[in-house]
Amino acid sequence: MELYLDSADRREIEEAFGLGVLDGLTTTPTFMHRHGISDVDAYLRELAEIVPVLQVEALGDTADEIRAEAERLVGLGLDPERTVFKVPVSLEAVRACRRMADEGLRVNVHLVYTLQQAYMAMHAGAEYVCPLVGRLQDQGQDALALVADAVEAVERYGYPTRIMFSSVRHVEHVRNALQLGAHTITVPYHILTRLTENVFTSQGADQFRVHTRLMTKTVADVMSSDNPVVPEGTEIREAIVKMTEHGFGCITVVDEAGGIRGVFTDGDLRRLLQKDGRDVLERRLSDLAYGTPVTIEAGARLNDASELFHRHKVDTLLVVEGGRAVGMLDIQDL
């Protein structure tokens, strides 16, 4: 199914065709005036340089006027092989379509509301027949049935016509067009940008990015540059100040040679205060007994760190390198 953009906004058009997936552009002078375009002819020439196929209206009250307008647009420099002239369906439009098709011009008979109108356009050699699905549905009509019937007529009778699903109002219309076998669809930019959206895809992509980072990033890549280390001779009162300054709930205690004695945490402080009261603040870190801290090498992958967080049910890991404390990894860093 061909995919067209329906727009007159230059920014939208440039961004959309930058995707490299669009087959062409449908536009109208009405859209252009809404966007402040006063020199329509000059703007059409600019758009023709941007898009692979430009579908633009050739208006007139009679077949001769319609055909003359198409010829005028070609005279502006529009390539007839890359231009499709949109003509609102009528008897005069059918007459113009037949003449233009015989001359090798490409025609889209649009504003189609019935299968009979579609049939006349097909029989007159229209390359595109364009039912306005959204407008029909606004009026309570079964627009999807019209598209299905038009597609079936093309296939049954072998008309060289493409049914263009237009007046697209929401993403579901694109699914409808695909299910009905429409040959072409023209969508506004805000619909185009939502065609790849899906909440489950977004969740899966987020999980994929997280897992990829966990497998490729190291602890050193994300850990804090702070290295909250204090000598074991430090008073507990001073250790609390250092802990607060660094913004961690723990601090690394080292001996005179820089070797790791252990880790003093805010939980340790609460337990000491409950047991010994405020006098404990006068004691030194060297007076305390330490268990083996949960450590991780700076060069370890983040998925290893994640496993340690969950296994030991801790919020902070002591990061080491060559047996020395080099920093802390908080679970929020992940």
NORQUIMO-V86695 format. One record per pair of residues at least 4 apart in sequence whose C-alpha atoms are under 8 Angstrom apart, sorted by sequence separation. I is the first residue (numbers start at 1). GAP is how many residues later the second one is. D is the distance in whole Angstrom. If there is no record, write none. Layout:
# NORQUIMO-V86695
i=I gap=GAP d=D
i=I gap=GAP d=D
This chain:
# NORQUIMO-V86695
i=8 gap=4 d=8
i=9 gap=4 d=6
i=10 gap=4 d=6
i=11 gap=4 d=6
i=12 gap=4 d=6
i=13 gap=4 d=6
i=14 gap=4 d=6
i=15 gap=4 d=7
i=16 gap=4 d=8
i=17 gap=4 d=7
i=27 gap=4 d=7
i=28 gap=4 d=7
i=29 gap=4 d=6
i=30 gap=4 d=6
i=31 gap=4 d=7
i=32 gap=4 d=6
i=33 gap=4 d=5
i=39 gap=4 d=6
i=40 gap=4 d=6
i=41 gap=4 d=6
i=42 gap=4 d=6
i=43 gap=4 d=6
i=44 gap=4 d=6
i=45 gap=4 d=7
i=46 gap=4 d=7
i=47 gap=4 d=6
i=48 gap=4 d=7
i=60 gap=4 d=8
i=61 gap=4 d=6
i=62 gap=4 d=6
i=63 gap=4 d=6
i=64 gap=4 d=6
i=65 gap=4 d=6
i=66 gap=4 d=6
i=67 gap=4 d=6
i=68 gap=4 d=6
i=69 gap=4 d=6
i=70 gap=4 d=6
i=71 gap=4 d=6
i=72 gap=4 d=6
i=73 gap=4 d=7
i=74 gap=4 d=5
i=78 gap=4 d=8
i=79 gap=4 d=6
i=80 gap=4 d=7
i=89 gap=4 d=6
i=90 gap=4 d=6
i=91 gap=4 d=6
i=92 gap=4 d=6
i=93 gap=4 d=6
i=94 gap=4 d=6
i=95 gap=4 d=7
i=96 gap=4 d=6
i=97 gap=4 d=6
i=98 gap=4 d=6
i=99 gap=4 d=6
i=100 gap=4 d=6
i=101 gap=4 d=5
i=113 gap=4 d=7
i=114 gap=4 d=6
i=115 gap=4 d=6
i=116 gap=4 d=6
i=117 gap=4 d=6
i=118 gap=4 d=6
i=119 gap=4 d=6
i=120 gap=4 d=6
i=121 gap=4 d=7
i=122 gap=4 d=5
i=132 gap=4 d=6
i=133 gap=4 d=6
i=134 gap=4 d=6
i=135 gap=4 d=7
i=136 gap=4 d=7
i=137 gap=4 d=5
i=142 gap=4 d=7
i=143 gap=4 d=6
i=144 gap=4 d=6
i=145 gap=4 d=6
i=146 gap=4 d=6
i=147 gap=4 d=6
i=148 gap=4 d=6
i=149 gap=4 d=6
i=150 gap=4 d=6
i=151 gap=4 d=6
i=152 gap=4 d=6
i=153 gap=4 d=6
i=154 gap=4 d=5
i=155 gap=4 d=7
i=169 gap=4 d=7
i=170 gap=4 d=8
i=171 gap=4 d=7
i=172 gap=4 d=6
i=173 gap=4 d=6
i=174 gap=4 d=6
i=175 gap=4 d=6
i=176 gap=4 d=6
i=177 gap=4 d=6
i=178 gap=4 d=6
i=187 gap=4 d=6
i=188 gap=4 d=6
i=189 gap=4 d=6
i=190 gap=4 d=7
i=191 gap=4 d=7
i=197 gap=4 d=7
i=198 gap=4 d=6
i=199 gap=4 d=6
i=200 gap=4 d=6
i=201 gap=4 d=6
i=202 gap=4 d=6
i=203 gap=4 d=6
i=204 gap=4 d=6
i=205 gap=4 d=6
i=206 gap=4 d=6
i=207 gap=4 d=6
i=208 gap=4 d=6
i=209 gap=4 d=6
i=210 gap=4 d=6
i=211 gap=4 d=6
i=212 gap=4 d=6
i=213 gap=4 d=5
i=214 gap=4 d=8
i=217 gap=4 d=6
i=218 gap=4 d=7
i=219 gap=4 d=6
i=230 gap=4 d=7
i=234 gap=4 d=7
i=235 gap=4 d=6
i=236 gap=4 d=6
i=237 gap=4 d=7
i=238 gap=4 d=6
i=239 gap=4 d=6
i=240 gap=4 d=6
i=241 gap=4 d=6
i=242 gap=4 d=6
i=243 gap=4 d=6
i=244 gap=4 d=7
i=254 gap=4 d=5
i=255 gap=4 d=5
i=264 gap=4 d=6
i=265 gap=4 d=7
i=266 gap=4 d=6
i=267 gap=4 d=6
i=268 gap=4 d=6
i=269 gap=4 d=6
i=270 gap=4 d=6
i=271 gap=4 d=6
i=272 gap=4 d=6
i=273 gap=4 d=4
i=276 gap=4 d=6
i=279 gap=4 d=8
i=283 gap=4 d=7
i=284 gap=4 d=8
i=296 gap=4 d=7
i=300 gap=4 d=7
i=301 gap=4 d=7
i=302 gap=4 d=6
i=303 gap=4 d=6
i=304 gap=4 d=6
i=305 gap=4 d=6
i=306 gap=4 d=6
i=307 gap=4 d=6
i=308 gap=4 d=6
i=309 gap=4 d=5
i=310 gap=4 d=7
i=320 gap=4 d=5
i=321 gap=4 d=7
i=329 gap=4 d=7
i=330 gap=4 d=8
i=7 gap=5 d=7
i=8 gap=5 d=7
i=17 gap=5 d=6
i=27 gap=5 d=8
i=32 gap=5 d=5
i=33 gap=5 d=6
i=48 gap=5 d=7
i=60 gap=5 d=5
i=61 gap=5 d=7
i=73 gap=5 d=6
i=74 gap=5 d=6
i=78 gap=5 d=7
i=88 gap=5 d=7
i=89 gap=5 d=7
i=100 gap=5 d=5
i=101 gap=5 d=6
i=112 gap=5 d=6
i=113 gap=5 d=8
i=121 gap=5 d=6
i=122 gap=5 d=8
i=136 gap=5 d=5
i=137 gap=5 d=6
i=153 gap=5 d=8
i=154 gap=5 d=5
i=168 gap=5 d=6
i=177 gap=5 d=5
i=187 gap=5 d=6
i=197 gap=5 d=7
i=217 gap=5 d=8
i=234 gap=5 d=6
i=243 gap=5 d=6
i=244 gap=5 d=8
i=254 gap=5 d=5
i=255 gap=5 d=7
i=264 gap=5 d=8
i=272 gap=5 d=7
i=273 gap=5 d=6
i=300 gap=5 d=7
i=308 gap=5 d=8
i=309 gap=5 d=5
i=320 gap=5 d=5
i=321 gap=5 d=6
i=7 gap=6 d=7
i=16 gap=6 d=8
i=32 gap=6 d=8
i=37 gap=6 d=7
i=48 gap=6 d=6
i=59 gap=6 d=7
i=60 gap=6 d=5
i=74 gap=6 d=6
i=87 gap=6 d=6
i=100 gap=6 d=7
i=101 gap=6 d=7
i=112 gap=6 d=6
i=136 gap=6 d=7
i=137 gap=6 d=6
i=153 gap=6 d=8
i=154 gap=6 d=7
i=168 gap=6 d=8
i=243 gap=6 d=7
i=254 gap=6 d=5
i=255 gap=6 d=6
i=309 gap=6 d=7
i=319 gap=6 d=6
i=320 gap=6 d=5
i=47 gap=7 d=8
i=59 gap=7 d=5
i=100 gap=7 d=7
i=122 gap=7 d=7
i=136 gap=7 d=6
i=154 gap=7 d=7
i=243 gap=7 d=6
i=253 gap=7 d=6
i=254 gap=7 d=5
i=273 gap=7 d=7
i=309 gap=7 d=8
i=318 gap=7 d=7
i=319 gap=7 d=6
i=320 gap=7 d=7
i=5 gap=8 d=8
i=32 gap=8 d=7
i=58 gap=8 d=6
i=121 gap=8 d=7
i=154 gap=8 d=8
i=177 gap=8 d=7
i=243 gap=8 d=6
i=252 gap=8 d=7
i=253 gap=8 d=5
i=254 gap=8 d=7
i=272 gap=8 d=7
i=309 gap=8 d=8
i=319 gap=8 d=5
i=58 gap=9 d=8
i=60 gap=9 d=7
i=134 gap=9 d=8
i=230 gap=9 d=7
i=242 gap=9 d=8
i=252 gap=9 d=8
i=253 gap=9 d=5
i=296 gap=9 d=7
i=318 gap=9 d=6
i=319 gap=9 d=5
i=59 gap=10 d=7
i=97 gap=10 d=6
i=133 gap=10 d=5
i=252 gap=10 d=6
i=253 gap=10 d=6
i=318 gap=10 d=5
i=319 gap=10 d=7
i=5 gap=11 d=8
i=29 gap=11 d=7
i=58 gap=11 d=5
i=118 gap=11 d=6
i=132 gap=11 d=8
i=133 gap=11 d=7
i=151 gap=11 d=8
i=174 gap=11 d=8
i=252 gap=11 d=5
i=253 gap=11 d=7
i=317 gap=11 d=6
i=318 gap=11 d=7
i=58 gap=12 d=5
i=97 gap=12 d=8
i=109 gap=12 d=6
i=131 gap=12 d=8
i=151 gap=12 d=6
i=165 gap=12 d=6
i=230 gap=12 d=8
i=239 gap=12 d=8
i=251 gap=12 d=6
i=252 gap=12 d=6
i=305 gap=12 d=8
i=316 gap=12 d=7
i=317 gap=12 d=5
i=150 gap=13 d=7
i=250 gap=13 d=7
i=251 gap=13 d=5
i=316 gap=13 d=6
i=317 gap=13 d=7
i=228 gap=14 d=7
i=250 gap=14 d=5
i=251 gap=14 d=6
i=294 gap=14 d=8
i=316 gap=14 d=4
i=70 gap=15 d=7
i=131 gap=15 d=8
i=228 gap=15 d=7
i=250 gap=15 d=4
i=315 gap=15 d=6
i=316 gap=15 d=6
i=93 gap=16 d=8
i=131 gap=16 d=7
i=147 gap=16 d=7
i=249 gap=16 d=6
i=250 gap=16 d=6
i=315 gap=16 d=5
i=5 gap=17 d=7
i=109 gap=17 d=6
i=112 gap=17 d=7
i=114 gap=17 d=8
i=165 gap=17 d=6
i=249 gap=17 d=5
i=3 gap=18 d=8
i=4 gap=18 d=6
i=7 gap=18 d=7
i=108 gap=18 d=6
i=110 gap=18 d=8
i=112 gap=18 d=6
i=113 gap=18 d=6
i=147 gap=18 d=7
i=164 gap=18 d=6
i=165 gap=18 d=8
i=168 gap=18 d=7
i=228 gap=18 d=6
i=294 gap=18 d=8
i=3 gap=19 d=5
i=4 gap=19 d=6
i=5 gap=19 d=7
i=6 gap=19 d=6
i=7 gap=19 d=7
i=8 gap=19 d=6
i=107 gap=19 d=5
i=108 gap=19 d=6
i=109 gap=19 d=6
i=110 gap=19 d=6
i=111 gap=19 d=6
i=112 gap=19 d=5
i=113 gap=19 d=7
i=163 gap=19 d=6
i=164 gap=19 d=6
i=165 gap=19 d=6
i=166 gap=19 d=6
i=167 gap=19 d=8
i=168 gap=19 d=6
i=227 gap=19 d=8
i=2 gap=20 d=8
i=3 gap=20 d=6
i=4 gap=20 d=5
i=5 gap=20 d=5
i=6 gap=20 d=5
i=7 gap=20 d=5
i=8 gap=20 d=7
i=85 gap=20 d=8
i=87 gap=20 d=7
i=89 gap=20 d=6
i=106 gap=20 d=7
i=107 gap=20 d=6
i=108 gap=20 d=4
i=109 gap=20 d=5
i=110 gap=20 d=4
i=111 gap=20 d=6
i=112 gap=20 d=6
i=162 gap=20 d=8
i=163 gap=20 d=5
i=164 gap=20 d=4
i=165 gap=20 d=5
i=166 gap=20 d=5
i=167 gap=20 d=7
i=168 gap=20 d=7
i=171 gap=20 d=6
i=226 gap=20 d=7
i=228 gap=20 d=8
i=2 gap=21 d=6
i=3 gap=21 d=7
i=4 gap=21 d=5
i=5 gap=21 d=6
i=6 gap=21 d=6
i=66 gap=21 d=8
i=84 gap=21 d=7
i=85 gap=21 d=6
i=86 gap=21 d=6
i=87 gap=21 d=6
i=88 gap=21 d=6
i=89 gap=21 d=6
i=106 gap=21 d=6
i=107 gap=21 d=6
i=108 gap=21 d=6
i=109 gap=21 d=6
i=110 gap=21 d=6
i=111 gap=21 d=6
i=162 gap=21 d=5
i=163 gap=21 d=6
i=164 gap=21 d=5
i=165 gap=21 d=7
i=166 gap=21 d=7
i=170 gap=21 d=6
i=230 gap=21 d=7
i=232 gap=21 d=5
i=296 gap=21 d=7
i=298 gap=21 d=6
i=4 gap=22 d=7
i=84 gap=22 d=5
i=85 gap=22 d=5
i=86 gap=22 d=5
i=87 gap=22 d=5
i=88 gap=22 d=5
i=89 gap=22 d=6
i=108 gap=22 d=7
i=110 gap=22 d=8
i=162 gap=22 d=7
i=164 gap=22 d=7
i=169 gap=22 d=8
i=228 gap=22 d=8
i=229 gap=22 d=6
i=230 gap=22 d=6
i=231 gap=22 d=6
i=232 gap=22 d=6
i=295 gap=22 d=6
i=296 gap=22 d=6
i=297 gap=22 d=6
i=298 gap=22 d=6
i=309 gap=22 d=7
i=8 gap=23 d=6
i=9 gap=23 d=7
i=83 gap=23 d=7
i=84 gap=23 d=5
i=85 gap=23 d=6
i=86 gap=23 d=6
i=87 gap=23 d=6
i=88 gap=23 d=6
i=89 gap=23 d=6
i=101 gap=23 d=8
i=113 gap=23 d=7
i=171 gap=23 d=7
i=228 gap=23 d=5
i=229 gap=23 d=5
i=230 gap=23 d=5
i=231 gap=23 d=5
i=232 gap=23 d=6
i=294 gap=23 d=6
i=295 gap=23 d=5
i=296 gap=23 d=5
i=297 gap=23 d=5
i=298 gap=23 d=6
i=7 gap=24 d=7
i=8 gap=24 d=5
i=81 gap=24 d=8
i=84 gap=24 d=6
i=86 gap=24 d=6
i=88 gap=24 d=8
i=97 gap=24 d=8
i=101 gap=24 d=6
i=171 gap=24 d=7
i=228 gap=24 d=6
i=229 gap=24 d=6
i=230 gap=24 d=6
i=231 gap=24 d=6
i=232 gap=24 d=8
i=294 gap=24 d=6
i=295 gap=24 d=6
i=296 gap=24 d=6
i=297 gap=24 d=6
i=80 gap=25 d=6
i=81 gap=25 d=8
i=101 gap=25 d=7
i=229 gap=25 d=7
i=231 gap=25 d=7
i=293 gap=25 d=7
i=295 gap=25 d=7
i=306 gap=25 d=8
i=9 gap=26 d=7
i=25 gap=26 d=7
i=80 gap=26 d=7
i=94 gap=26 d=7
i=98 gap=26 d=5
i=264 gap=26 d=8
i=8 gap=27 d=7
i=24 gap=27 d=6
i=25 gap=27 d=8
i=27 gap=27 d=8
i=56 gap=27 d=8
i=58 gap=27 d=6
i=66 gap=27 d=7
i=94 gap=27 d=6
i=97 gap=27 d=6
i=98 gap=27 d=6
i=263 gap=27 d=7
i=24 gap=28 d=6
i=25 gap=28 d=6
i=26 gap=28 d=6
i=27 gap=28 d=6
i=28 gap=28 d=6
i=29 gap=28 d=8
i=54 gap=28 d=6
i=55 gap=28 d=6
i=56 gap=28 d=6
i=57 gap=28 d=5
i=58 gap=28 d=6
i=59 gap=28 d=6
i=89 gap=28 d=7
i=97 gap=28 d=7
i=98 gap=28 d=8
i=262 gap=28 d=5
i=298 gap=28 d=8
i=306 gap=28 d=8
i=23 gap=29 d=6
i=24 gap=29 d=4
i=25 gap=29 d=5
i=26 gap=29 d=5
i=27 gap=29 d=6
i=28 gap=29 d=6
i=53 gap=29 d=5
i=54 gap=29 d=5
i=55 gap=29 d=5
i=56 gap=29 d=5
i=57 gap=29 d=4
i=58 gap=29 d=6
i=59 gap=29 d=8
i=63 gap=29 d=5
i=67 gap=29 d=6
i=95 gap=29 d=7
i=97 gap=29 d=6
i=151 gap=29 d=8
i=232 gap=29 d=8
i=261 gap=29 d=7
i=262 gap=29 d=7
i=23 gap=30 d=7
i=24 gap=30 d=6
i=25 gap=30 d=6
i=26 gap=30 d=6
i=27 gap=30 d=8
i=48 gap=30 d=7
i=52 gap=30 d=7
i=53 gap=30 d=6
i=54 gap=30 d=6
i=55 gap=30 d=6
i=56 gap=30 d=5
i=57 gap=30 d=6
i=62 gap=30 d=5
i=63 gap=30 d=6
i=66 gap=30 d=6
i=94 gap=30 d=6
i=151 gap=30 d=7
i=262 gap=30 d=6
i=263 gap=30 d=6
i=24 gap=31 d=8
i=45 gap=31 d=7
i=53 gap=31 d=7
i=55 gap=31 d=6
i=61 gap=31 d=7
i=62 gap=31 d=7
i=63 gap=31 d=8
i=115 gap=31 d=6
i=119 gap=31 d=8
i=151 gap=31 d=6
i=262 gap=31 d=6
i=41 gap=32 d=8
i=45 gap=32 d=7
i=63 gap=32 d=6
i=64 gap=32 d=7
i=67 gap=32 d=8
i=89 gap=32 d=7
i=114 gap=32 d=7
i=118 gap=32 d=7
i=122 gap=32 d=8
i=129 gap=32 d=7
i=131 gap=32 d=8
i=133 gap=32 d=7
i=134 gap=32 d=7
i=135 gap=32 d=6
i=144 gap=32 d=8
i=148 gap=32 d=6
i=151 gap=32 d=8
i=253 gap=32 d=7
i=302 gap=32 d=7
i=17 gap=33 d=8
i=45 gap=33 d=7
i=63 gap=33 d=4
i=67 gap=33 d=7
i=113 gap=33 d=8
i=127 gap=33 d=7
i=128 gap=33 d=5
i=129 gap=33 d=6
i=130 gap=33 d=6
i=131 gap=33 d=7
i=132 gap=33 d=7
i=133 gap=33 d=6
i=134 gap=33 d=5
i=147 gap=33 d=7
i=148 gap=33 d=7
i=17 gap=34 d=7
i=62 gap=34 d=8
i=115 gap=34 d=7
i=119 gap=34 d=8
i=125 gap=34 d=8
i=126 gap=34 d=8
i=127 gap=34 d=5
i=128 gap=34 d=5
i=129 gap=34 d=5
i=130 gap=34 d=5
i=131 gap=34 d=6
i=132 gap=34 d=5
i=133 gap=34 d=5
i=134 gap=34 d=6
i=148 gap=34 d=8
i=41 gap=35 d=7
i=115 gap=35 d=6
i=125 gap=35 d=7
i=126 gap=35 d=6
i=127 gap=35 d=6
i=128 gap=35 d=6
i=129 gap=35 d=6
i=130 gap=35 d=6
i=131 gap=35 d=6
i=132 gap=35 d=5
i=133 gap=35 d=7
i=134 gap=35 d=6
i=147 gap=35 d=7
i=14 gap=36 d=7
i=123 gap=36 d=7
i=125 gap=36 d=7
i=128 gap=36 d=6
i=130 gap=36 d=6
i=132 gap=36 d=8
i=144 gap=36 d=8
i=122 gap=37 d=6
i=122 gap=38 d=8
i=122 gap=39 d=6
i=236 gap=44 d=7
i=237 gap=44 d=5
i=236 gap=45 d=5
i=237 gap=45 d=7
i=235 gap=46 d=7
i=236 gap=46 d=6
i=235 gap=47 d=6
i=236 gap=47 d=6
i=235 gap=48 d=6
i=236 gap=48 d=5
i=235 gap=49 d=4
i=236 gap=49 d=6
i=234 gap=50 d=5
i=235 gap=50 d=6
i=233 gap=51 d=6
i=234 gap=51 d=6
i=232 gap=52 d=7
i=233 gap=52 d=6
i=234 gap=52 d=8
i=55 gap=53 d=8
i=232 gap=53 d=5
i=233 gap=53 d=6
i=232 gap=54 d=5
i=260 gap=63 d=8
i=259 gap=64 d=7
i=260 gap=64 d=7
i=259 gap=65 d=6
i=260 gap=65 d=7
i=250 gap=66 d=8
i=252 gap=66 d=8
i=258 gap=66 d=7
i=252 gap=73 d=7
i=219 gap=78 d=8
i=220 gap=78 d=5
i=219 gap=79 d=5
i=220 gap=79 d=6
i=218 gap=80 d=7
i=219 gap=80 d=6
i=218 gap=81 d=6
i=219 gap=81 d=6
i=218 gap=82 d=5
i=219 gap=82 d=6
i=218 gap=83 d=4
i=219 gap=83 d=6
i=217 gap=84 d=6
i=218 gap=84 d=5
i=216 gap=85 d=7
i=217 gap=85 d=6
i=215 gap=86 d=6
i=216 gap=86 d=8
i=219 gap=86 d=7
i=214 gap=87 d=7
i=215 gap=87 d=6
i=214 gap=88 d=5
i=215 gap=88 d=6
i=213 gap=89 d=8
i=214 gap=89 d=5
i=211 gap=92 d=8
i=229 gap=96 d=8
i=227 gap=98 d=8
i=227 gap=99 d=6
i=228 gap=99 d=7
i=219 gap=100 d=8
i=227 gap=100 d=4
i=228 gap=100 d=8
i=226 gap=101 d=6
i=227 gap=101 d=7
i=225 gap=102 d=7
i=226 gap=102 d=7
i=224 gap=103 d=7
i=223 gap=104 d=7
i=224 gap=104 d=6
i=223 gap=105 d=6
i=224 gap=105 d=7
i=223 gap=106 d=5
i=222 gap=107 d=8
i=223 gap=107 d=7
i=224 gap=109 d=8
i=219 gap=110 d=7
i=223 gap=110 d=7
i=222 gap=111 d=6
i=222 gap=112 d=8
i=26 gap=160 d=7
i=25 gap=161 d=8
i=16 gap=173 d=7
i=1 gap=177 d=7
i=12 gap=177 d=7
i=1 gap=180 d=8
i=4 gap=180 d=7
i=6 gap=180 d=6
i=1 gap=181 d=7
i=2 gap=181 d=6
i=3 gap=181 d=6
i=4 gap=181 d=6
i=5 gap=181 d=5
i=6 gap=181 d=5
i=7 gap=181 d=6
i=1 gap=182 d=5
i=2 gap=182 d=4
i=3 gap=182 d=5
i=4 gap=182 d=4
i=5 gap=182 d=5
i=6 gap=182 d=5
i=7 gap=182 d=7
i=1 gap=183 d=5
i=2 gap=183 d=6
i=3 gap=183 d=6
i=4 gap=183 d=6
i=5 gap=183 d=6
i=6 gap=183 d=7
i=1 gap=184 d=7
i=3 gap=184 d=8
i=5 gap=184 d=7
i=5 gap=187 d=8
